């Protein structure tokens, strides 16, 4: 974290804000701070990097879509629900335009459902989760993405007071993870 922050500080007067080296340092710093337990600053750094890349490439450019997809967990962890929703909608829309109406959109649609539900729009989120559940086996990238589906949906159901159904999904998420200390992301136990 210190090295990436130093690179950003030193390069501030030498390079333009959106120089490739500064973008790389922003992302590395975001990852490092997140690994140290930070939540707000990693989200800010990823949002800053996205804005820089937006000015350089088309809305459907793979680098931009990848960076936006990578930012979704950071926005979720920081509780930046409205920004997460907007980003997830944009990623899904752009991927669908590219003909990716399959597994490529599953992750962004999952974060969309999570962010919508966290903003209190329970019925809308419920419909999104119900659309994702039948696609789990064929479209989720791996068992961890499947686990996230069940954990996010279980959390949503707890908020709705559906405790028995929530327990079923939360337990399924735990089964998919295996060792719960591992979490659903390699960098986030």
VOGU-469617 format. One record per residue (C-alpha): residue number from 1; residue in one letter; x, y, z. Coordinates in steps of 0.25 Angstrom, whole numbers. Example, Ala and Ser with C-alpha at 12.3 -4.5 7.8 and 13.67 -1.06 7.14 Angstrom:
// VOGU-469617
(1; a; (49; -18; 31)),
(2; s; (55; -4; 29)),
This chain:
// VOGU-469617
(1; x; (0; 0; 0)),
(2; x; (11; 10; 4)),
(3; x; (19; 7; -9)),
(4; x; (6; 10; -18)),
(5; x; (2; 22; -10)),
(6; x; (16; 27; -12)),
(7; x; (16; 25; -27)),
(8; x; (3; 33; -27)),
(9; x; (9; 44; -19)),
(10; x; (22; 45; -27)),
(11; x; (16; 44; -40)),
(12; x; (5; 54; -37)),
(13; x; (14; 66; -42)),
(14; x; (21; 58; -53)),
(15; x; (9; 51; -60)),
(16; x; (-5; 55; -64)),
(17; x; (-15; 49; -54)),
(18; x; (-20; 38; -64)),
(19; x; (-6; 33; -68)),
(20; x; (-5; 18; -69)),
(21; x; (5; 17; -58)),
(22; x; (-4; 25; -49)),
(23; x; (-16; 16; -53)),
(24; x; (-8; 4; -49)),
(25; x; (-4; 10; -36)),
(26; x; (-18; 14; -33)),
(27; x; (-23; -1; -35)),
(28; x; (-11; -7; -27)),
(29; x; (-14; 3; -16)),
(30; x; (-28; -1; -16)),
(31; x; (-25; -16; -15)),
(32; x; (-15; -13; -4)),
(33; x; (-24; -5; 4)),
(34; x; (-35; -15; 3)),
(35; x; (-26; -26; 7)),
(36; x; (-23; -18; 20)),
(37; x; (-38; -16; 23)),
(38; x; (-41; -3; 16)),
(39; x; (-54; -1; 10)),
(40; x; (-57; 13; 5)),
(41; x; (-43; 17; -1)),
(42; x; (-42; 5; -10)),
(43; x; (-56; 8; -16)),
(44; x; (-52; 22; -18)),
(45; x; (-39; 18; -25)),
(46; x; (-46; 9; -34)),
(47; x; (-57; 19; -37)),
(48; x; (-46; 29; -41)),
(49; x; (-39; 19; -50)),
(50; x; (-52; 16; -57)),
(51; x; (-54; 31; -60)),
(52; x; (-40; 32; -65)),
(53; x; (-42; 20; -74)),
(54; x; (-56; 25; -79)),
(55; x; (-50; 37; -85)),
(56; x; (-40; 29; -93)),
(57; x; (-48; 17; -99)),
(58; x; (-62; 14; -104)),
(59; x; (-73; 9; -94)),
(60; x; (-72; -5; -99)),
(61; x; (-56; -6; -98)),
(62; x; (-52; -19; -91)),
(63; x; (-42; -11; -82)),
(64; x; (-53; -2; -77)),
(65; x; (-63; -13; -76)),
(66; x; (-53; -22; -68)),
(67; x; (-50; -10; -59)),
(68; x; (-64; -7; -56)),
(69; x; (-67; -22; -53)),
(70; x; (-55; -22; -44)),
(71; x; (-60; -10; -37)),
(72; x; (-74; -16; -33)),
(73; x; (-69; -24; -21)),
(74; x; (-62; -12; -15)),
(75; x; (-74; -3; -17)),
(76; x; (-82; -14; -10)),
(77; x; (-73; -16; 1)),
(78; x; (-73; 0; 3)),
(79; x; (-88; 0; 3)),
(80; x; (-88; 9; -9)),
(81; x; (-101; 3; -14)),
(82; x; (-106; 14; -24)),
(83; x; (-92; 14; -30)),
(84; x; (-92; -1; -30)),
(85; x; (-105; -1; -37)),
(86; x; (-102; 9; -48)),
(87; x; (-89; 2; -51)),
(88; x; (-95; -12; -51)),
(89; x; (-106; -8; -60)),
(90; x; (-96; -1; -70)),
(91; x; (-87; -14; -70)),
(92; x; (-99; -23; -73)),
(93; x; (-105; -14; -83)),
(94; x; (-91; -13; -91)),
(95; x; (-89; -28; -90)),
(96; x; (-102; -31; -95)),
(97; x; (-100; -21; -107)),
(98; x; (-88; -30; -110)),
(99; x; (-96; -42; -111)),
(100; x; (-92; -47; -97)),
(101; x; (-106; -51; -91)),
(102; x; (-100; -62; -84)),
(103; x; (-90; -64; -73)),
(104; x; (-83; -51; -76)),
(105; x; (-95; -44; -70)),
(106; x; (-97; -53; -58)),
(107; x; (-87; -46; -49)),
(108; x; (-92; -32; -52)),
(109; x; (-106; -36; -51)),
(110; x; (-103; -42; -37)),
(111; x; (-97; -29; -32)),
(112; x; (-109; -22; -38)),
(113; x; (-119; -30; -30)),
(114; x; (-110; -28; -17)),
(115; x; (-110; -13; -19)),
(116; x; (-124; -12; -22)),
(117; x; (-128; -20; -10)),
(118; x; (-119; -12; -1)),
(119; x; (-126; 1; -5)),
(120; x; (-139; -5; 0)),
(121; x; (-145; -8; -14)),
(122; x; (-149; -22; -9)),
(123; x; (-159; -26; -20)),
(124; x; (-150; -22; -31)),
(125; x; (-138; -29; -25)),
(126; x; (-147; -42; -22)),
(127; x; (-150; -42; -37)),
(128; x; (-135; -41; -40)),
(129; x; (-131; -52; -31)),
(130; x; (-142; -61; -36)),
(131; x; (-137; -59; -50)),
(132; x; (-123; -62; -46)),
(133; x; (-125; -75; -38)),
(134; x; (-129; -84; -50)),
(135; x; (-117; -79; -57)),
(136; x; (-107; -83; -46)),
(137; x; (-103; -96; -51)),
(138; x; (-100; -92; -65)),
(139; x; (-95; -78; -64)),
(140; x; (-88; -75; -51)),
(141; x; (-73; -74; -53)),
(142; x; (-70; -84; -42)),
(143; x; (-74; -89; -29)),
(144; x; (-71; -76; -22)),
(145; x; (-80; -68; -31)),
(146; x; (-91; -78; -28)),
(147; x; (-88; -76; -13)),
(148; x; (-89; -61; -15)),
(149; x; (-103; -63; -21)),
(150; x; (-108; -71; -9)),
(151; x; (-101; -62; 1)),
(152; x; (-107; -49; -5)),
(153; x; (-120; -55; -7)),
(154; x; (-120; -61; 7)),
(155; x; (-116; -47; 12)),
(156; x; (-128; -41; 4)),
(157; x; (-138; -51; 10)),
(158; x; (-133; -48; 24)),
(159; x; (-137; -34; 22)),
(160; x; (-150; -38; 17)),
(161; x; (-153; -47; 30)),
(162; x; (-152; -60; 22)),
(163; x; (-143; -66; 32)),
(164; x; (-145; -81; 28)),
(165; x; (-143; -79; 13)),
(166; x; (-131; -70; 17)),
(167; x; (-125; -80; 25)),
(168; x; (-126; -90; 13)),
(169; x; (-119; -81; 4)),
(170; x; (-108; -76; 14)),
(171; x; (-105; -91; 17)),
(172; x; (-104; -94; 2)),
(173; x; (-94; -82; 0)),
(174; x; (-86; -88; 12)),
(175; x; (-86; -102; 6)),
(176; x; (-81; -96; -8)),
(177; x; (-70; -89; -1)),
(178; x; (-65; -101; 7)),
(179; x; (-56; -94; 17)),
(180; x; (-64; -82; 21)),
(181; x; (-51; -75; 25)),
(182; x; (-47; -75; 10)),
(183; x; (-59; -65; 7)),
(184; x; (-64; -64; -8)),
(185; x; (-52; -56; -13)),
(186; x; (-38; -61; -11)),
(187; x; (-33; -48; -5)),
(188; x; (-45; -47; 4)),
(189; x; (-47; -57; 15)),
